[in-house]
């Protein structure tokens, strides 16, 4: 699993690959072994996407936390 985890694409590419995997699985043209391999890859990609989304949510929460003064920076309009 470490080898495939090292080959995880960025979020958008992972979503595209997931969509492709779903289409392949739904087609019914794969053997059982191929289906299991595709399913395993889909689980890895899903976990990767969830991890990316969780990190993004944490960052947004931190940046918008009114109680956290360390995230506050003065606004400079550039005028």
C-alpha positions in Angstrom: 0.0 0.0 0.0 2.9 2.3 0.5 3.8 2.2 -3.2 0.3 3.3 -4.3 0.1 5.9 -1.5 3.3 7.5 -2.8 1.6 7.8 -6.2 -1.4 9.8 -5.0 -2.4 12.6 -7.4 -3.6 16.0 -6.4 -7.2 16.4 -5.4 -8.7 17.2 -8.8 -6.9 14.4 -10.5 -7.9 12.0 -7.8 -11.6 12.9 -8.3 -11.2 12.3 -12.1 -9.6 9.0 -11.5 -12.3 8.0 -9.0 -15.0 8.9 -11.6 -13.2 6.7 -14.2 -12.9 3.8 -11.7 -16.6 4.0 -10.9 -17.4 3.9 -14.7 -15.2 0.9 -15.1 -16.7 -0.9 -12.2 -20.2 -0.1 -13.3 -19.6 -1.4 -16.8 -19.2 -5.0 -15.5 -16.5 -5.7 -18.1 -13.8 -6.3 -15.5 -12.8 -9.6 -14.0 -13.1 -10.1 -10.3 -9.4 -9.6 -9.7 -9.5 -6.4 -11.8 -12.6 -5.2 -10.0 -10.9 -5.8 -6.6 -7.8 -3.9 -7.7 -9.9 -1.0 -8.9 -11.9 -1.0 -5.7 -8.7 -0.9 -3.6 -7.4 2.0 -5.6 -10.7 3.8 -5.2 -10.6 3.4 -1.4 -7.0 4.8 -1.4 -8.1 7.8 -3.5 -11.2 8.4 -1.4 -9.1 8.4 1.8 -6.6 10.7 0.1 -9.4 13.1 -1.0 -11.0 13.1 2.5 -7.6 13.9 4.0 -7.1 16.8 1.7 -10.6 18.1 2.4 -10.1 17.7 6.2 -6.8 19.7 6.0 -8.5 22.4 3.9 -11.4 22.6 6.4 -9.0 23.0 9.3 -7.1 25.8 7.5 -10.3 27.6 6.7 -11.5 27.3 10.3 -8.1 28.6 11.6 -8.1 31.5 9.2 -11.7 32.5 10.0 -11.5 31.9 13.8 -12.4 35.3 15.4 -11.1 34.1 18.7 -7.6 33.3 17.3 -5.8 36.6 17.2 -2.7 34.9 15.7 -4.6 34.4 12.4 -5.6 38.0 12.2 -3.5 40.3 10.0 -4.1 43.9 9.2 -5.7 44.7 5.9 -3.7 46.8 3.5 -5.8 48.0 0.6 -2.7 49.1 -1.3 -3.9 52.7 -1.7 
